[in-house]
Amino acid sequence: MKAIDLFAGCGGLSLGFQNAGFDIVAAFDYWPSAIEVYRENFQHTIFEKDLLREDVCALIASFNPEIIIGGPPCQDFSSAGKRDENLGRADLTFVFANIISQVKPNWFVMENVERISKSKVLKTVLEIFKKSGYGLTSSILNASYCGVPQARRRYFLIGQLHGKDDALNHYLIKHQSKKPMTVFDYLGNQLGIEYFYHHPRSYKRRAIFSIHEPSPTVRGVNRPIPKTYKKHEGDACDINEKLRPLSTIERSYIQTFPKTFKFKGNKSDLEQMIGNAVPVNLAEYVARCILEYIEDDSSNSISYQLPNILLLKQ
């Protein structure tokens, strides 16, 4: 299936779908730093376009995509942000929906933070998709049950043109692991540490984690241990001189980017684009669920036709 990735960032969603067998023919983003990293890792074109201000539907349609994937920037919905969907970035969710409604690919996948499920924006966006003829499946997935060593919960909306609502729920559920993946499950002792510091959103939360549990959500912020930090009752170990935060590249591993993936740029930009990315294995998980559904649907269609074919032969 030919795919286009909107708001592609450094390419987590693209790589996951590519690994599952999709043919990514083009990508779009407007952040030069992320685009530079994307170009280092993919053969197809990524266009530097402001999807909010430019009419790109004709360009997107020219590729005849069978599926459009994308994660519109989510800061306005994020628990790490100001949680105000009127700040402007939420408009990009509308932009994504309007592009889908105009180009009308057979499929689309939209990823966002869990919090969008409670937003006013989503209700309007769902109406746009329904009026455009899409059957919709929505699901909140915990990445640690989908091949990612990270307790990252994300909202996915999958649309099939002229499809049925909730058609993929069974597939999204049945392949999940029975227990969450830990950092050790995924990386073993490669980090050379047993505990690490993860800067909390609030000091009411714990900040020290073990590799024998899933990592907390990788965000765009990565800070050293403050000298004033006091041990939280939930911390996995005491504060000591060996304790450290994960490095930028180690955080990319937690996001399941392969070691062969090439990152370049300043530390601040890299932390942000890695934190914003869809974990590669989570994207691949969703992509494979879609492919399995399509294969089963095609098989069922053929089986329904068999009695008529046999009747004609008789």
N, C-alpha and C positions, 0 to 999 in steps of 0.2 A: 504494500500500500504506500502510495506517495504521500508524504507528510510535510507540513510546514509548521515551524515552531515560532510562535509570537511571544514577545517579551522573553527571549531565549536566555538572557544572561550569559553565563559562561558555559552553559550547555548540559546541565544535569538531566533535564527532561529529554533533550535531543539524544544524548548518549544512551539513556535507558531504552528509549524506543528503537534506536538503531541496533542496540544489542539484541532486542527481541525480533529483529528482522524487518523493521519498517525502513522505507527508503526516504530519508530526510532530504528533500530537494532544495530547501531554502529556509533561512531563519531571519528574524527581525529583532532588532533592539536599538536603543538610543544612548547607551552608555559606552563611550569609547574604550574604557578600560576592560570591560567585560567582552566587548566585541573583539578586541585584540587577542584575548585568551581564547575565545571561541575559534577564531581563524587559525590559531596555532594547532587546533585539535580536530578540525573537520575539513573535509575536502569541498563541500558545497558552499555556496555563497551565503553570507550573512549581510543583510542590508542595514545600514545605519539610518533608520527612519523613526520619526516621532509619530507613532500610530494615533496619538490624540489629535494631531494638527494636520496630518497629511492624508489625502485620499489615496490609500494604497490598495484598495479593494481590487482595482483592475490589475495591478501588478501581482497580487496574491492569486487572483483567479487565473492569470496567464499560465501558472504552473499546473493547473487542473488537479489540485490536491484532493485526495480521497479522505484525508483526515487533517484537521488543524488542531494542534496542541498548544498549550500556553498557560503560564502562571502570571496573570496581571499583578503588578506590584501591590503588596498587601499591607503596607505600613498603617493605613488608616483603620484596618480591622484588627491589627496585631495587638496582642497583650503587651508587647514590648514597645508599642507606639502610643499615640495619644488617644487611640480608640475613637476617632471622630471621622465618620465616613463622609463628612462634608468638606474635608480639607483639600480634596482634588484628586488624589491618587485613585479613589474609588471610581472616578470617571473612567478609568482605564478598564474596569470590569465591563462597563457599558460599551466601550470601544470594542472589546473582544466580542461581546454578544452581537453588536451591530455588524462586525465583519463577518461573523458566522452567518447571520441572517441574510447578508447580501451575496456572499460567495457560495453558500449552501453546500459544503462538503458532505459526503455521506456520514462522516463521523466527526466529532470534536471531543477534546478532553480539556477541561479547565481545572487548574489546581490553585488552591488558596489556603490560608490559615483556617483553622477550625472555626474561629470566631465569625467568619463571614456567614455561617449558617444561620446566625441570629440577626443578620443585618436587613435593613429595608432595601438596600441595593439588590441583594440576591433575589428578593421577591419579584422585583421589576425585571431583572435579568431572566429569571425563569419564565416569565410571561412572554418575553421576546422570543426565547427559544421555542416555547410551545406554539406561538403564533406562526413560527417559521416551519413547523411540522416535525419537530424533533421529539422522539421518545427519550425520556431522561432517567438516568440512574445517578443518584447522589449517595456518597458514602464518606464517612470520616474514618480514615485508616491510620492505625498506629504503626509507624514504620518498623518498629522492633519486631513485629509479627510478619513482616514482609521482606525479610532479608537484610535489614539495616540495623546496626548496633546502636540504636538511638531511639529514645522514647519521644519521637516526634509525631504529633497528631496533625494530619492535614486533610482538608476537605477536597474531594474530587467530584466533579460533575462530568458525566459521560453522556454524550448525545448521539443518537442514531437517527438519521433522516427517515421519517415514516416508520420508526421503530416503536417498540412497546416500552412503557415506563417500567423502571425497576428490573429490566431484563438481565442486567449483569450482576445483580446483588449476590446471587448464588455463587458466581465465579469469584467475586471479590472476597467472599468469606471462606470458601472451601479450601483454598490453597494457603491460608494463613497458618503459621507454625503454632504449635500448642503452647509454647512458652516464648517469652521475649528473647531476642538475640542480645547477648552481652558483648562488650568490647573484646573480651577474651575469646568468645566464640568466633569472632570475625578476624581478629588480629593476633591471637595467641599472646606471646610475650614480646612481640615486635616493638612495642613502645618502650620497653625497658623499665617500666614502672608498674606499680600495683595500684597506686592512688593518684588522682589528679585534681587540680583546682579548676572549677568552672564558675566564672563570675556570675553571681545571682542577680536577678532583677531587683531583688529586695533582700536585705539582710535578715528578714524574717524567714528566708528560705535557706536550706543547706547549700554548701558550696563545694564540698569535698566528696568525690565519688570513687568507687572501686571499679577496676576493669572487669570485675565479675558481676556487673550489672550493666544495663544499657546506659549509654551516655545520655545526659539531658539534651534538650534541643540545641543544636549548634546554631548560634545567632551571629549577627554581624559584629558583635562586641567580644573582644578577647583581651582580658586585662590580667596583670600580675596580681599576686596576693597582696592586698593592702597590709601595711605594717600594723594597722589598727584592727585587723580582722580578729574577731573572737570566735572560738569554736562554737558551732551550732550543734544542738543535741542530736541532729540527724546526720551529722558528718560521719563519713566512713572511717576516718582515722584522726589522730591528733595532728596538730600543725607541727611540722618539722622542717629541717633544712633541705630535705630531698623533695618535698612537695612542690609541684610546679603546675602551671596550666599547660594544656596541650599546645604544641606549636601550630602555626598556620597550616603547614602541610599535613600534620597529624589530624587536624580538624577536617581536612579534605578527605582523608581516609574514612573518618567517621561518617562522612556524607557519601561514602562508597565510591568516590572517584578512584580510578585505578592509579597505581604508582606511575604508570606511563603517561598519565595526563599532564600536560605542560602548563604550569602557571607562571605568569610573569606580571610585573607591576609592583606598585608600592604596597607595603603591608596593610595599610588601612583599606585600600581598594580590594585587596585579595580577601581579607577577612569578611568584608561586606558581601562580595560576590559568592564566596563559599557559603556563608550563612544564609543567603537568599536562595541558593540553589535547591532544586528538588533532588533529594538523594537518588543517585543513579539507579540503585537496586529497587527503590520504590517505584520509580518510573517504569522500569522494566517489568515489575510485577503487574502493574496496571495494564501495560501494553500486552503482556502475554494472556491476561484474562480476556481482553478484547479479541485477540486472535482465536482463543479457544472457543469463545462464544460464536464467532463468525463461522468457524469450522463446524461446530455442532449444528448451527442454524442451517448451514448449507446441506449437511447430511440429512437433517430432518426434512428439508424441502425435497431432496431427491427421493427419500423414502415415501413421502406423500404422493409423488408422481408415479411410483412404480406400479401400483394397481392399474392405473389408466394405461400405462405402456403395455402391460401384460394383456390387458383386455383388447387393445388394438391388434396385438400379435395374434390373438385367438381369432 
